[in-house]
Amino acid sequence: MNLLLLFFPLVSAFFSGFFGFFLGSAGVVVFSVFCIFFTFCISLSFFFDVIFLGKITYSTIFPWVISNHFLVNWGFLFDSLTTIILLVVSSVSILVHLYSSIYIKDDPHLSRFISYLSLFTFFMLVLVTADNFLQMFVGWEGVGLCSYLLINFWFTRIQANKAAIKAIIVNRVGDFGLCVGVFLIFIEFGSLDYATVFSLVPFSFINSFTFFGFSFDFLTLITCFLFVGAVGKSAQIGLHTWLPDAIEGPTPVSALIHAATIVTAGIFLLVRCSPLFEFTPVTLKVITFFGAITAFFAATTGLVQNDIKKVIAYSTCSQLGYIIFSCGISGYNVGLFHLANHAFFKALLFLTAGSVIHAINDEQDIRKMGGLAKLLPYSYSIIFIGSLALIGFPFLAGYYSKDIILELAFGGFSDFSHFAYTLGVFSAFFTAFYSMRLLYLTFLAKPRGFKKNYESTHESAWQITLPLFVLCIGSIFFGYVIKDIIIGIGSTFFSNSIFLHPTNNHSFDSEFLPLTIKLIPLLFSISGFFISFFLYSMQNNFLFILKTSLFGLSFYLFFNKKWFF
């Protein structure tokens, strides 16, 4: 059953790619959707085994590399960390497969597209189920390759070529860091097996070494290089430039990349290697700093973007910053919880944006939209709920995880954690502001587009509206249903897969913070939402004066040009 989880996506990719001509477009879609559905069912069974039985499955298939004392097996590990990621990846993947069947139905290369999607899912499953660093690296490189193929799916478009090349080259920088980290792990521990390495971390043999007259702690160096790998894949500041440009691929690709696959790989690496990071406080501070800066940078940049998909892309970058700095303050379980919630409402936002773009003649500039609430009421309702979940509106999915991340940051009572809390609160304000800006300019403002774009506007077929409805349900209820299972002081869900050093446990401190501290992020989010609505609906003249003033124009250019990265 373990291998069937990987077998179904691989078979789907193989038959869709090589026999798509014989199966036809409809046959390819039906076959691939059923294969990914079976993968989802197996993932769900593993998830319930972990919840109710505490079952952890560890299996070795056969030896892969044998060289002197270096031994690497093809092995699979299904613990609580693996199962939660499997559930997210498989559920989003099946909805994206179904959505794609209509979204690009007129494309003659639909079977190739479905093949790439299935291969993307397969490599992500290889990455999260591996029981050693080398096998994990196979999946790591595989998702990078598939992101290149999918972003460049419309390879006759120059912008798609450039975006795909940027994605794979920027990721090479992160991959090089991961390679060096893995090499150093083998030098230090003589093995690449997770169980062996993590059990030997407290007894690290090489304490430090000297390079060019500088002394380095060996474990700190290892974790810094591992973090470079995570920075590349999860688009943290410095190596983030590929993620906003990835929107050049078809919209289903953006949903899969931003919600469930490549960007989650870096988060998975940090959480899986928690036994290493917990013994390197310097690296944890670096992670906290980078995550907080990324959250703030992306939130300010998203304020003044005009492409509907690019606004959502920068919100992904910002939310990944939240997850990264939650790992930096040792809130790995809360970061994973936010990752799962984020997958639902981010896939919802991207797929709904794709439905809107599809409906109005492939227009993506929100300045050329407006008045769509009456023409596309279903899409408006869905994206409104997704936006509320994104800003952390009470009792929706994002509320249960993002606010807890900020509470953990304040409860850390250190300079770095309070720095992350401050930037996180301001980022929440900006996130709410640009979410309302997108909603107002797209759906509520007066129509500003071309007449021909509005003449044929209509809601999409059920293959598009059904995935949106399912994701909407997840965006509303998933956080509430799963919260007490995987996070909280009494939860033992991650007890065997995440290591938390006693000195880094701030759960009790964050639980008993003053109510005012807990309410500050919520108040900032709600105020940002309503201030944005007020300015864009009633104070257009004020906004124009502000943007054209010397002070306002300099800030507008700085943010619109993405901090000049």
Buried (B, 14 or more C-beta within 10 A) or exposed (E): EBEEBBBBBBBBBBBBBEBBEEBEBEBBBEBBBBBBBBBBBBBBEBBEBBBEEEBBBEBEEEEBEEEEEEBBBBBBBBBBBBBBBBBBBBBBBBBBBBBBBBBBEEBEBBBBBBBBBBBBBBBBBBBBBBBBBBBBBBBBBBBBBBBBBBBBBBEEBEEBBBBBBBBBEBBEBBBBBBBBBBBBBBEBBBBBBBEEBBEBBEEBEBEEEEEEEEEEBBBBBBBBBBBBBBBBBBBBBBBBBBBBBBBBBBBBBBBBBBBBBBBBBBBBBBBBBBBBBBBBBEBBBBBBBBBBBBBBBBBBBBBBBBBBBBBBBBBBBBBBBBBBBBBBBBBBBBBBBBBBBBBBBBBBBBBBBBBBBBBBBEBBEBEBBBBBBEBBEBBBBBBBBBBBBBBBBEEBBBBBBBBBBBBBBBBBEBEBBBBBBBBBBBBBBBBBBBBBBBBBBBBBBEBEBEEEBBEEBEBBEEBBBEBBBBBBEBBBBBBEEBBEBBBBEEBEBBEEBBBBBEEBEBBEBBBEBEEEBBEBBBEBBBBBBEBBBEBBEEEEEEEEEBEEEEEBEEBBEBBEEBEEE
